[in-house]
Amino acid sequence: MSVYRNLQETHLNRARASLRQALSWYGYLRKSGQLSSNPELLGLVKPELEALNATLNKLDSNVIRIAVFGLVSRGKSAVLNALLGDKILQTGPLNGVTQWPRSVRWQPGGKVLVELIDTPGLDEIEGESRADMAREVVHQADLILFVVSGDITRTEYQALLELRRSQKPLILVFNKIDLYPDTDQGVIYQNLQQLGAGHPEAKPLLPDEIVMVAAEPAAMEVRVEWPDGRVSYEWETPPPQVDELKETILNILNREGRSLLALNALIQARDAEAAIAQKTIDLREQEAENIIWQFTKYKALAVMLNPIAFLDILGGTVADLALIRALARLYGLPMTSYEAGKILKTILFSSGGLLLGELGSSFLLGLGKSTAAITSGDNPSNITAFAGSAIAQAGIAGYGAYSVGKAAQSYLEKGCTWGQLGASSVIQEILSQVDQNTILYRLRQELGIKY
């Protein structure tokens, strides 16, 4: 257990360092004037900056949030009441008893502090706004309980797929087992194991990922025999059967609770930073286009006029690096010459060899242009050859510069969360270290399928 504890502390510390680095960078942009000088952009990204701060504060508070989802009448509130040992949340026979998300504190075992979040049914009639609100809760949750009460319906399966896409660990809770004979329970359990995986190629759910409970068992008629020989019948309600669920949650929290906390914080940070980058790119799209075309024209002109083939390639590479850094400065994103070089290399090799082929063609044309320039004094007709090679090479160089510029735009939008302490990098680092016996391993498999 000490191994798990040390690993969880490492994950928490890495997540904190990642968030602090992001906040430090955006704080620097404010002080340097890149954000404060643009009130429109500052207003657009303010929610994401606040989200980053809130996420860091949540990490420091060390409270794990468990959200409960499901369709109406599946017993979500009853499951939470059974875990709490008290009927705190309202339950009843009518659909839609829970109108708004509500959270309660729970401290199982007197150690871990948990916030349990009850949500409205995902299929409520005229409840689309409440359903949207429930889906927003999932972004704040570290662990999800999805409650069903029998075979999964088509609507439930679609809701389950949507929750799986949120990249959060999930436990499938089969409630109301007291209503089914043992034989039926076994058949339903096997179906849930396969369907609950949420992907045809995914492995069936592990024991930690599906739990059978009776949160609010139906009353039973009991025969009572009195000493005087009288016989009467009374209705008694059996106690809730949730010990297995409670034990499962405790095992998960003890084994990987802080890693769940760190991972969710990083996912929120990654999404916030990606949103900041996207808003910045959308706002400055025309400026970026002007920069790309400016570098395209300059690079084409410089390559066309330069008579030395080797300097053509060198100068073109320098121009591409300068273009990438100019775009990064425009977007207010961190970028060093080394990082710009890595992006250019990635762009060249990810283009399917197209841009590398263009460079090769440009170099060959450059050699012909250089030869024509050297011999032009002996044969004036070589000037025509020089001009033809120069124009063709300039067209290739311009095409390359524009392609690099557009690819860099896309990379800066999606790659802002990478780097040594970038959120995406630390997410991969955490998932690469998880044990096969953990619920996080399932998430690692799902991310592998997605990406």
MIMARTI-435224 format. One record per residue (C-alpha): residue in one letter; x, y, z. Coordinates in pm, whole numbers. Layout:
N
A  X  Y  Z
...
***
This chain:
451
M  0  0  0
S  292  237  66
V  394  198  -301
Y  48  317  -411
R  61  603  -159
N  401  727  -280
L  294  706  -643
Q  -24  902  -570
E  175  1176  -398
T  403  1195  -701
H  102  1229  -932
L  -46  1506  -715
N  282  1697  -709
R  324  1667  -1086
A  -31  1791  -1142
R  25  2089  -910
A  350  2176  -1090
S  175  2159  -1428
L  -109  2389  -1322
R  127  2634  -1154
Q  340  2650  -1467
A  33  2727  -1679
L  -91  2996  -1440
S  260  3141  -1418
W  278  3170  -1795
Y  -60  3339  -1834
G  28  3565  -1541
Y  343  3663  -1728
L  137  3743  -2039
R  -81  3975  -1832
K  217  4159  -1681
S  396  4182  -2015
G  87  4340  -2169
Q  13  4069  -2426
L  -318  3998  -2256
S  -392  4323  -2073
S  -332  4527  -2390
N  -611  4329  -2558
P  -925  4368  -2341
E  -1137  4166  -2585
L  -907  3864  -2561
L  -870  3900  -2184
G  -1248  3896  -2148
L  -1280  3591  -2370
V  -1027  3379  -2179
K  -1123  3496  -1830
P  -1350  3191  -1761
E  -1066  2952  -1852
L  -815  3137  -1634
E  -1060  3122  -1343
A  -1110  2751  -1412
L  -734  2692  -1390
N  -722  2869  -1053
A  -1025  2677  -925
T  -872  2348  -1038
L  -549  2420  -850
N  -747  2511  -537
K  -942  2184  -566
L  -615  1992  -580
D  -496  2163  -263
S  -826  2091  -82
N  -781  1719  -149
V  -1158  1654  -178
I  -1258  1377  -420
R  -1583  1429  -609
I  -1801  1132  -699
A  -2097  1211  -926
V  -2396  979  -969
F  -2569  959  -1307
G  -2849  753  -1457
L  -3198  767  -1595
V  -3501  856  -1384
S  -3632  600  -1133
R  -3308  405  -1119
G  -3250  490  -752
K  -2958  733  -774
S  -3056  929  -461
A  -3136  605  -278
V  -2786  472  -351
L  -2629  786  -204
N  -2857  777  102
A  -2756  415  162
L  -2388  505  142
L  -2440  797  383
G  -2642  581  622
D  -2913  845  641
K  -3201  958  422
I  -3061  1301  340
L  -3156  1318  -28
Q  -3520  1313  -129
T  -3651  996  -297
G  -3997  895  -414
P  -4208  701  -667
L  -4247  995  -907
N  -4006  1059  -1194
G  -3774  1354  -1158
V  -3767  1389  -779
T  -3413  1530  -807
Q  -3454  1858  -992
W  -3103  2006  -957
P  -2754  1870  -882
R  -2697  1852  -507
S  -2382  1759  -320
V  -2324  1620  28
R  -2002  1548  218
W  -1909  1190  306
Q  -1609  1069  504
P  -1600  689  478
G  -1368  523  726
G  -1300  862  885
K  -1008  924  648
V  -1087  1029  292
L  -1312  1332  238
V  -1557  1276  -47
E  -1816  1502  -208
L  -2110  1299  -340
I  -2304  1471  -619
D  -2661  1369  -703
T  -2789  1466  -1049
P  -3125  1480  -1230
G  -3221  1193  -1458
L  -3059  1220  -1800
D  -3387  1146  -1980
E  -3633  1374  -1799
I  -3923  1505  -2006
E  -3881  1881  -2067
G  -3567  1859  -1861
E  -3304  1938  -2124
S  -3163  2228  -1922
R  -3131  2002  -1618
A  -2970  1733  -1834
D  -2719  1988  -1963
M  -2647  2087  -1605
A  -2593  1721  -1513
R  -2348  1677  -1799
E  -2156  1979  -1678
V  -2113  1809  -1340
V  -1916  1527  -1502
H  -1634  1768  -1582
Q  -1588  1836  -1212
A  -1614  1471  -1106
D  -1314  1251  -1029
L  -1517  929  -1036
I  -1859  848  -1184
L  -2125  608  -1060
F  -2372  513  -1334
V  -2684  356  -1181
V  -2901  105  -1369
S  -3174  -125  -1241
G  -3174  -408  -1495
D  -3072  -464  -1856
I  -2937  -148  -2019
T  -3186  27  -2248
R  -3085  201  -2571
T  -3119  543  -2401
E  -2902  428  -2111
Y  -2642  290  -2349
Q  -2618  621  -2534
A  -2585  808  -2203
L  -2317  562  -2094
L  -2120  618  -2416
E  -2137  992  -2360
L  -2002  954  -2007
R  -1725  724  -2132
R  -1617  998  -2373
S  -1565  1231  -2075
Q  -1246  1033  -1996
K  -1343  969  -1635
P  -1323  637  -1446
L  -1670  487  -1407
I  -1838  226  -1186
L  -2159  65  -1311
V  -2401  19  -1020
F  -2672  -247  -1069
N  -2943  -135  -824
K  -3267  -306  -712
I  -3122  -657  -723
D  -3381  -759  -462
L  -3640  -752  -741
Y  -3462  -1021  -946
P  -3411  -1394  -881
D  -3050  -1509  -858
T  -3061  -1663  -1208
D  -3180  -1337  -1366
Q  -2920  -1141  -1169
G  -2641  -1353  -1320
V  -2766  -1306  -1677
I  -2809  -929  -1634
Y  -2466  -904  -1469
Q  -2298  -1070  -1770
N  -2480  -836  -2010
L  -2376  -534  -1805
Q  -2014  -651  -1803
Q  -1999  -637  -2181
L  -2225  -340  -2255
G  -2084  -135  -1968
A  -1741  -133  -2131
G  -1890  122  -2371
H  -1692  4  -2675
P  -1729  -313  -2888
E  -1351  -372  -2884
A  -1308  -306  -2512
K  -1264  -583  -2258
P  -1555  -668  -2022
L  -1578  -472  -1699
L  -1356  -575  -1410
P  -1499  -665  -1065
D  -1420  -313  -939
E  -1620  -160  -1224
I  -1961  -323  -1171
V  -2131  -361  -832
M  -2472  -506  -740
V  -2674  -327  -470
A  -3023  -293  -324
A  -3023  65  -200
E  -3388  77  -97
P  -3518  -282  -84
A  -3890  -339  -126
A  -4085  -419  190
M  -4148  -787  257
E  -4447  -952  423
V  -4333  -1140  734
R  -4533  -1409  922
V  -4534  -1352  1301
E  -4631  -1633  1543
W  -4733  -1515  1892
P  -4697  -1716  2219
D  -5075  -1746  2251
G  -5091  -1921  1914
R  -5208  -1621  1713
V  -5054  -1562  1366
S  -5024  -1220  1207
Y  -4853  -1072  903
E  -4647  -754  902
W  -4451  -563  643
E  -4081  -511  708
T  -3822  -326  502
P  -3486  -507  481
P  -3171  -299  538
P  -2990  -159  230
Q  -2737  -387  61
V  -2455  -145  -28
D  -2158  -284  165
E  -1997  -414  -154
L  -2026  -73  -322
K  -1887  105  -16
E  -1594  -137  1
T  -1527  -99  -372
I  -1522  282  -346
L  -1292  269  -41
N  -1052  33  -216
I  -1036  260  -520
L  -985  574  -311
N  -711  415  -99
R  -536  265  -400
E  -565  550  -652
G  -786  828  -513
R  -521  1102  -531
S  -414  987  -875
L  -778  1025  -985
L  -778  1373  -835
A  -456  1465  -1018
L  -573  1319  -1349
N  -907  1500  -1345
A  -735  1830  -1261
L  -499  1782  -1555
I  -784  1698  -1793
Q  -964  2017  -1687
A  -642  2217  -1725
R  -578  2068  -2068
D  -928  2158  -2184
A  -899  2511  -2040
E  -563  2574  -2207
A  -687  2433  -2538
A  -990  2665  -2516
I  -762  2964  -2447
A  -550  2877  -2750
Q  -858  2828  -2970
K  -1013  3161  -2866
T  -682  3337  -2926
I  -646  3181  -3269
D  -1006  3265  -3365
L  -962  3627  -3256
R  -633  3672  -3440
E  -707  3463  -3745
Q  -673  3749  -3993
E  -349  3873  -3835
A  -208  3521  -3856
E  -309  3492  -4221
N  -133  3822  -4297
I  185  3702  -4122
I  182  3372  -4312
W  140  3547  -4648
Q  409  3801  -4557
F  661  3528  -4479
T  550  3337  -4789
K  630  3634  -5014
Y  959  3717  -4841
K  1079  3356  -4852
A  984  3316  -5219
L  1158  3641  -5312
A  1473  3563  -5113
V  1504  3215  -5260
M  1441  3341  -5613
L  1714  3606  -5598
N  1977  3402  -5413
P  2217  3229  -5660
I  2367  2974  -5413
A  2168  2651  -5373
F  2285  2565  -5019
L  2195  2910  -4890
D  1849  2871  -5045
I  1772  2575  -4817
L  1936  2732  -4513
G  1762  3065  -4562
G  1427  2895  -4623
T  1463  2694  -4299
V  1548  3008  -4102
A  1243  3179  -4253
D  1018  2887  -4153
L  1150  2896  -3794
A  1095  3271  -3779
L  740  3223  -3910
I  660  2968  -3638
R  795  3194  -3364
A  609  3495  -3508
L  282  3301  -3494
A  355  3188  -3137
R  421  3549  -3030
L  95  3656  -3196
Y  -98  3393  -3001
G  87  3468  -2678
L  202  3107  -2649
P  543  3000  -2513
M  796  2918  -2784
T  1176  2890  -2794
S  1397  2839  -3102
Y  1447  2478  -2996
E  1071  2420  -2971
A  1016  2592  -3305
G  1273  2357  -3457
K  1089  2056  -3314
I  760  2181  -3460
L  918  2234  -3802
K  1067  1885  -3795
T  730  1741  -3695
I  554  1929  -3974
L  805  1815  -4237
F  785  1447  -4144
S  409  1441  -4079
S  331  1582  -4424
G  366  1236  -4575
G  698  1334  -4736
L  531  1604  -4945
L  721  1899  -4798
L  1047  1700  -4788
G  995  1623  -5154
E  937  1992  -5223
L  1265  2072  -5046
G  1447  1818  -5260
S  1297  1961  -5578
S  1387  2311  -5463
F  1747  2205  -5398
L  1782  2050  -5743
L  1638  2363  -5904
G  1875  2566  -5688
L  2173  2372  -5825
G  2054  2440  -6179
K  2004  2804  -6093
S  2354  2829  -5942
T  2511  2667  -6251
A  2321  2903  -6478
A  2434  3203  -6273
I  2802  3094  -6285
T  2804  3035  -6660
S  2585  3328  -6758
G  2892  3536  -6849
D  3005  3280  -7107
N  2659  3212  -7248
P  2395  3488  -7215
S  2117  3232  -7286
N  2185  3085  -6943
I  2024  3394  -6793
T  1690  3262  -6922
A  1760  2927  -6755
F  1848  3107  -6432
A  1521  3301  -6441
G  1314  2989  -6511
S  1473  2792  -6229
A  1445  3089  -5995
I  1073  3137  -6061
A  998  2765  -6020
Q  1203  2748  -5701
A  1030  3060  -5564
G  690  2898  -5623
I  798  2583  -5438
A  944  2788  -5151
G  627  2996  -5124
Y  411  2685  -5119
G  630  2534  -4848
A  617  2847  -4633
Y  238  2869  -4655
S  200  2498  -4573
V  435  2530  -4274
G  245  2836  -4152
K  -96  2667  -4166
A  40  2350  -4005
A  203  2556  -3729
Q  -133  2722  -3661
S  -292  2382  -3608
Y  -1  2260  -3394
L  -3  2569  -3172
E  -377  2521  -3120
K  -351  2153  -3023
G  1  2139  -2884
C  -16  2415  -2625
T  -67  2159  -2350
W  243  1958  -2436
G  598  2014  -2312
Q  788  1902  -2005
L  511  1996  -1760
G  226  2040  -2006
A  -107  1894  -1896
S  -120  1639  -2178
S  236  1525  -2111
V  171  1470  -1739
I  -156  1287  -1819
Q  36  1042  -2034
E  303  1013  -1766
I  46  922  -1499
L  -138  672  -1718
S  189  503  -1817
Q  256  429  -1449
V  -78  282  -1343
D  -106  -82  -1237
Q  -325  -326  -1429
N  -534  -385  -1115
T  -646  -21  -1098
I  -955  141  -1242
L  -725  397  -1406
Y  -590  120  -1626
R  -931  100  -1792
L  -907  472  -1868
R  -562  420  -2016
Q  -704  152  -2247
E  -992  378  -2353
L  -756  666  -2431
G  -549  426  -2637
I  -859  327  -2836
K  -956  692  -2882
Y  -618  818  -2991
***
